[in-house]
Each structure stands twice: as C-alpha cells, then as structure tokens.
Amino acid sequence: MLVGATLTILACQEPSEIGLAPTTPVGVFLSDTFTIRRSTILLDSVRSDGLSGLLVGSYSDPTFGKGKATSFVRFALNTAFMVADNSGNVIAANKIVYDSTKLLMGYDSYFFGDTLVRQEWGIHRLTEDLGTGHYDIRNTAAYEAQPVARFTVNPRPFSINGDSTRLLFKLPDAIGQDLIKLANTDESKDQTKFLALNKKGFAIVSTTSDKAALLQVVTGSNVAVYYHVEGETRVRTQLFTFTGPRLTNLTVNRAGTPLANLKAGQALPASATSDRSYIQAFCGVTTKIEFPSLLSLEKNRRVAINRADLVITPTLPDGAVLSSFGIVPYLTLAEANGFRLARTTPNGLVQLLPSFPGSAVNRSESSFFSPQVAVYNSRAKNYTFNMTGYIQSMMAGTTPNNGLIVLTPGDPSIAPVNTSTGVLSPTQQQVYLNDRVQRMILDGNASVKLVLFFTSSN
C-alpha cells in the first residue's frame, strides 16, 4: 500500500534550469496517481563521535520510549604545556610544584525531557583508550566502577546571556600529578603527539531514573591542573579540554510504545502505525520518504521540471510535551542507501540534499559541499526544501530513486568544509549533523507534499 500525497500542479511556465525542453504542442498535465511513501525505519548505524557536545542523562517519552545517555571523552591540550620564566627560559622539571586539580564542567541550553528532576552524576576514570575512528551510539568504553567525583545536578539549561551552566569539582591529586609530568616535553608541545600517549579520560554517567532529562556537556569543559614554580608566589594553570576523541552511548527501551515493533533492517509503513511516521534521528529512528511513481511522469511524453518543493508539516506536540521536548528547529535530507545514509567516496561525506537547485545533476563529491537545511517556519508551521535539481537528476537517470532520510541537525552549520580555511573537512559535517536527541511525528498524507511545476508535451 502506498501512503502519501497527491501530486499538485500549480502553474505552467517556461522550462528553466536543467531539464528536457519539450517540443510543441506544450501542455500541463495533472497526475493524480503520483504518491509519496512514508515509512519509519531504524538506521543500521548512527555516528556518535566528534559531536558538538556530550549527552548525559535520561528521559521518558510515551511515544518514543525511555532513553539513557552516557558519554566518554579523552583530554586534549588547550595550549602547549610549556613552563618558562619571565625571560623565556624553560623551567627544570624539579622546580615545577604541583598544587591541585579541578574539573570545570559546563552544560548548555539544550535539554530533552523533564528538567525539574534532579540528577546524580558520576565522573569515572576510563580503563579503555578511545581511538580516533568512528563510533556508533551503541558503542561504549570501559571505566572504573567507583567515580572520582560524584555530585547532584539541578538542571538549569536556561542560563543568562547564553552562557553554559558551570559545575566545579576537586579531582584526586593522582590525575593532576600524572598530567603535570608532561610539562616541557615533546608531547606537551604538539596535540597529535599528546593524543598519541592515549592518556585515558573520563566517563560521565548519570544514575538517575528514566524520568529526567538529557543535558549536553560542552566540549569547552576542562581539567585544570594548578601548580607553581619553586621560588614564585603566583599560581599557574594548565587546561586539558574535552575536545579530544569522544563519543556518546545511547540506549533506548521502546516497549509499550507505537515503535515497539520497530526492528533494524525493516521498514514500518505508515499504514501500520495509524498513518503516522516518526523521527528521532539521534536514536536511529527516522522517516524515509520515497517517490515510487515519480518516473512514470515521463511515460509517453517529454517533461521539463521547472521547480519542485517538498513541504514537511509535523504534528505539533501539545503544551505539556512541547515544554519537555520542543520543536525541531532544522531539518535536512540525506540520500538513502538501504537503512544507511548514502555517502560519497573517497572522503565518506553524507550525501545531503544540495542547497542550490541544479547541483544534484552532478554526482561528484563537490555537489554535496553545500547541503540544504530547512528552517522551521513558525508562521506556516512547516519546513520547505527546494527539490528541483534532485528530481531533475533523478528523471535524467543520474541520481538513483532510493528515497530520502530525514535528519535533525542541531545547527545549520553542517557543510563539510572548514569555515576558516575553506578546505574539505569531513569531520566538520559530523559536528552538528546529528548531535542531539529531538523528536517529530508526521501524521497523514498531508504531512509530506511535493508541489511540482513542470511543462510537458508529447
């Protein structure tokens, strides 16, 4: 059964951009058999390394289930750890005196769940090194059973001036004494050499029950080692930030929810869930949008696509749910490869819908440097994507008709290019592409519409 929206023809205009120019006579044809098929899928993998922050906490959602997040991080050098006197002369190691070590940890304005519930967090030392490769939300890392610090978090995500809420704790001296031995060594001058030491970091663990909230620990959090030079009175500080290799582990229990029967590798058609489809991309749950009869548009006629808009209208949560889970601010669309996100070679960029209309005709990696991000329109209560180039490319046989997967980036800055150098940086795309838990429900055929302008002739 195809569940979807009827094709709508709004007007006839001269062919533009890329397309097959029709011969005369030219006419407008309405296809009322064109459908959009929606299904809820569970992605085979969801990358959780190198994200904008570290998710910690738990939540309970009657529709999407109960989730729990634990994060793991290795330290990175904030600046070179060089200790010198006022003349720039390097201080001998036996003249550097250790004082204390503190953890300065902050979380930002993001939350998902109930912030009225206090949480108990523990900081545990890792017993396993984190590599620099890719990690999935299902991955974890071993850590000591006893925390080096334990504290209560009273969530305050709505901070003044957008500053993160800060938590300050004393850490065992053994941690700082180990790090201070690196002063004035080759490893303290170079980030790559420092990371190669595989200095183990922390696991940030919440022991709170399901009914709470996820919070996002900022990567600017740091371990501060305080010390002084023999003969001096001033205190010096060396920071080790949370910007090293990092990952978030997320477990979700969907028992008793509409998604209880959702399995990896199997699509749950909207017809099986009361005409609804679901999106919670960081948890691997998302909606796949397919155009099974699109190519029939050209049957026995010549067609030129002038413009195509895909309009996605979510079901707005009620007031109680809205206060806990919010409205998704941004959407982007990724080409599907079965139950995975399609990626280009050789750099493995996610093939996101390009931002300029004709770019999808070109399948080179450069076509995916500028992804399209749809911002929530609070007036129309929807999101709109320009699909012109994508559909032109599909009808030309250049782009496969494999469907699109809805993602919920935490920020529109998901271009895989280093913003300061302009150089391709695949890790840049990963930072915000799928960095936080958000939820959305698409209800009924009208929730996804394709508005298509085209000219046609025999």
N, C-alpha and C positions, 0 to 999 in steps of 0.2 A: 504493500500500500504506500502510495506517495503522499506525504503530508507536506503541504507547502502553500505557496501563494500564487495566484493567477498573474500572469504577465500583464502589465498595463502599458499601453501605448498612449502617450500624451500628445504628441505632435509629430509633424513631418517637417524635416528641414534638410538642407543640402548636406551630403556626406562631408564629414570633416575628419581630421586626424588620420588614423590608419584604418583602412577598410577597402572593400572591393566596390569600386564605383559602378552603380547599376547602369544598364542600358535602358533606353526608353521602351515602352512607357513605364514611368515610375509611379508607384502607389504605396499606400500604407496598409499593412496587413496586421490584424489583431489575432494573436494566438492565445486561445483560452485553454489550451491543453498544457501550456508551459507550467512546470511546478518547481518548487524549491523543497528539497527533502531535508528535514532536520532530524538529527539523532544525537543522543547523549553517548559519549564514549569515555573510556578510561585510557589515558595515554600510557603507552608502554614505559615511558621514562619521562621524568621531569627533572631538569638540572637544578641543583640547589647550591652550587659552588659559586663563589665570586659575586654574590648578590650585594645590593646596596646596604643591607643590614643583616642582623642575625635575629631570627624569630625565636621567641621563648614564651612559653605559657600553654594554656589550654582553653578550649571553648566547647560549648554545647549548642548545636543548631538542630532544631526539629526536622528540617528538610535535608540538610547536608551531612548530619551526623556529628560525632564527637571527635575532636582533634587534639593532638598534643604535639608541641614542637620543642625540640632540644637542639641547641647549636654548639658547634665546635670551632675553635679558632687557634691558629698559631700566631705568635707575635711577629711583628716586623719592626725594623728600625724607623724611628721617627726622623732622626737626623744621625749623622755619623757620630759614634760614641768616642770622641777624641777629647782627652783631658790635657789641657796645657795651661801654663802660667800666663801672666799678662804680656810676656814677650813672645808668646807663641811656642815656647819650648815644651816638649812632651814631658808630662809628669811620670816619674817611675811608678810602677805598679805598687810597690810597698809604701808609697806615700798617699795612695788613694784609700780613704777610710769610709767603709760602708756605714750608713746610718739606719735606714728603714725602707720599707717597700709598701706602697699603697696601690689599690685598684680604683681608678676613676672610671666609672661606667655610666653611660647615659642611654636613654631611650627617647625616641622622637614622638611626634604627634600621631603616628599611626597606631591603631588598635583594631582588634577584631574580636568582639564578644562583650562580656559584661565587666566593665571597669570598676564596678562597685565592690567586687570581690577581691580581698587582699590575697596576695600570693606569697608562697615561701620559695625562695630561690637558693640554690647552692652553686658554688664555684668549685669545680673538681679539676685536679691536675690530670691531663691526658697521659695515658700509658702507651699510646699508639701515635706514631707520626702521621700527620696529614700530608698527603702528596700534593702536587700541583696539577693533577689531572682532573677530569670531570667527575662530579659526584651527583647522585640521584637523591631525591627526597627519602628514599628507602634506606640509604646508606647511613652508617653510624660509625663511631670510633670508640675504642675502649678508654675508660677513665677510672680513677681511683674511687672506691666506694665512699670514702669519707671526704667531705668537702673541706677545702682550706678556708672557706668563708661561707657563712650561712646568714641570710637576712630576710626580712619581710619587705615586700614591695606593696605600697599603696598606690595603685596606678593613677598617674596624673598626666595623661597624654596631652591635655590642653594647656601647654605652657605659654608663658608670656613671651611675646616677640619671636615666637617660633623656635626658641632655644630648647634643646633637649633637657629633659629632667635628669639630674645628675645624682649618682649614688657613689659614696666614697667609703672604702673599707681598707683596713690594715691587712696585709698579707704576711704569711710566715717569712721570717728572715731568710730561710734557705733559698727561696725563689730569687730574691734580690741579690744574695751573695753569689749565686750561680751566674747571674747576668753581669754583675759588675766585673767579673774576671775577664770579660770581653773588651774592656776599655783599652784603647790604643792598639788593638790587634788588627790584622788584615780583615778579619770578619766584621769588625765594628765599623769599617770604612765603606763597605760595599754590601748593598741589600741582597744581591744574589748569593754572595759568599755567606752572609749571615743566615739566610734561609737554608742554605746547604747544610748547616750544622744540625738541622732538624731539632731545634730546641722545642720541646713539647709545650703545648699551650694549655687552654682550658676548655672544659665542657661547662656550659651554662644550663642548669637543669631546674625546672620548676616541679615541685612536688605537690602542687595544688590540684584539687579535683577537677573534673571536666568543666564545671560551670564557673568559668573565669574569662580571661581574655588573652589573646596573643598580643605581645608587645614587640617592638623592633629595636634591638640594641644597636646603637650607631657604631660604625667602624672607627670613629674617632676616639672610642673608649681606649684606655691605655693602662699599662702597668708603669708606675712611676717609681724609679729607684733613686733614693736620696742619699747623697754622700758629700764628703768634704775632703779637701786636700790638707794633709798634715801641715800645721802652722797657719792655716786660714780659719777665719770665723764664719765665713759665708757658706750657706748650704747650696750645693749644686744638684741638678736633677737631670736624669736621662729617661726619656719616654720610649716605651715599646708599645706600638699601637696594634689594634685588632684588624689591620689591613693585610695580614698575611693570608695563606691558604685557609679557607673557611667553608663550612657547609652547614645546612640546617636539615635535621631529620624530622620528618612529619609522619605521624601515624594517625589514621582515621578509622573510626568504627561507624559504619553506616547501617547497622542492624536497626530494623524498625522504621526506616525512612523510605521514601519513594525510590531511593537509589540502592536499596539493599541487594537487589539482584544484578547490579552493575558489575561486570567482570572485564578484566583486561582482554583485549582482542575481540570483544563482542560489542556491536553497536546496539544500543537500546533505542528503538524507534520512538518518535514522539507519540505514535498511536498506542504504545504500550504504557505510557505514563500520562494518561489523560490529556494528550495533545501538548504536553509540556516538554521542554528540553532544558538542561541545566548547565551552568558554567561555574566552576570553582577551580580555575586553571592550575593554581599552585598545588592543589591536591590531586591533580591529574584528571579531574572531571571537567569536560568541556563539551560544547556543541559543535558538531560537524555539519557544515552546510554544503549541500550538493545540488547540482543542476543537471539532473539526469536526462532531460529532454531538450537542453539548450541547442544542441547541434541539429536538431530537427527543424530549427528555424530556417535553415538554408535549403531544405528539401524542395527540389524542383524550382528554385528561384535564386536570384542573386541578391545578396543582402549586404548593406553597409551599416555598421554600427556608428551612430553619431555620439551618443552618450548613454552611460548606464550608471545608475545609482543604486546601491544596496542600502536599505534603511532597516535598522535593527531597533525595535521598540521593546524594551524589557517590561516585565510586570513590576511595578513599584512596590517595595515592601511596605507593610503597614507601619504606623508610628513606632510601635514597640520594637519591631525588628529593625527598622531604619536606624534607631538610635544605637543599636548594638553592632550592626553590620554595614550600614552606609550604602551609598550609591556609587557604583563603579565610575570613576571619572574618565577613564580612557579605555578604548578597545583597539586592538589591531588584529589582522587576519593573517594566518600562516598557511601556506600550501600544505596539503596533507600528503603523507606517504604511509598509507595504511593507518595505523594507530600511532604514528610518529609525526613529528614536524619534519617537513621536507627541508633538506639542507643542500647548499651548493658545494662544489668542490673547486679548488683543493682546500679552502680555508674553513669549510663547515659552517658558513653563515646560514641562519634560518631564512628561508625564502618567504619573506613577508610581502604582502601586497604593496607594490611601489606607490610612491606619493604622486608621481606625475603620470598622466593618462596613457601615453603611448609606450611606456617603458616595459610593460610586460611582454611586448612582442620580441624584445631582445632577451634571451635566456642566459646571457653571460652574467658572471658574478657582479659586475658593476651595476647591473639593473636593480640589484637589491640593496644598494648602498643607502637609499633614501626611503625608508619604509613609511607607509601611510598610517597615521594614528588618528582615529576619530574621537573627538571630544564630546562628552555628553552635552546635549543641547537642552538646557533646563526649561526652555520655553516649549519646544516641541516634544520634549521628554524622549528623545531618541538619539541615535548615532547614525551618521551617513558616510558611506565610503564611495569614492569615485571608482567604478569598476570598468570604465571604458576600455583601457588598454588590456586589462586582464581578459575580458570577453573577446575583444578583437583577436588577441593572441590565441585564445582557445579555439575560436572558429577558424582561424588560419591553420590550425593543427600544430602550432608551435608550443603552446602550453597544454599539458595534459589536463583532462577534465576529472581530476581526482578529489575535488572538493576543498573546502577551506575550514580551518580550525580557529575558533575564537579564543583570543588570549587577552589578558587584562593587565597590561603593564602598569607599574606604579608611577611612572613618569613618562612623558612623551619623548625623552631623550634616549631612543633605542637604536639610533643609527650606528652601524658597526664601524665608525670612523672616529679616531682620536680627535676631539674637538680643538685641541691646541695645535696639533701638527698636521691634521688633515690626512693622516696615514691610516690605511686599513688596520683595524684592531678588532678582531672577532670577539675578544673578551669584553669590549666596550658595549656590545649589543646585549650581553648577558646580565649586566648590572641591574637594569630595570625591567627587562623583558617580562619576567615572571617572578617578581621579587617579594610578593606579599599575598596573603590569602584574601580573596574577595569573592563575592557570590552574586549570581544573577540567574533569573528564571525567564525563559521565553515561552509565552503561553499563546497557543493558537497560530493559525496560518498568518494572521496579520502581524505577527511579531517580527517576521523577516519578509521584506518585499523587495523585488527588483523592478525598478522603474527604468524602462528601456526606450530610447529614442533611436529609430532606425529608418532607413529608406530601402525600398525593395522593388524589384521588377522581375519579370520572367526571363 
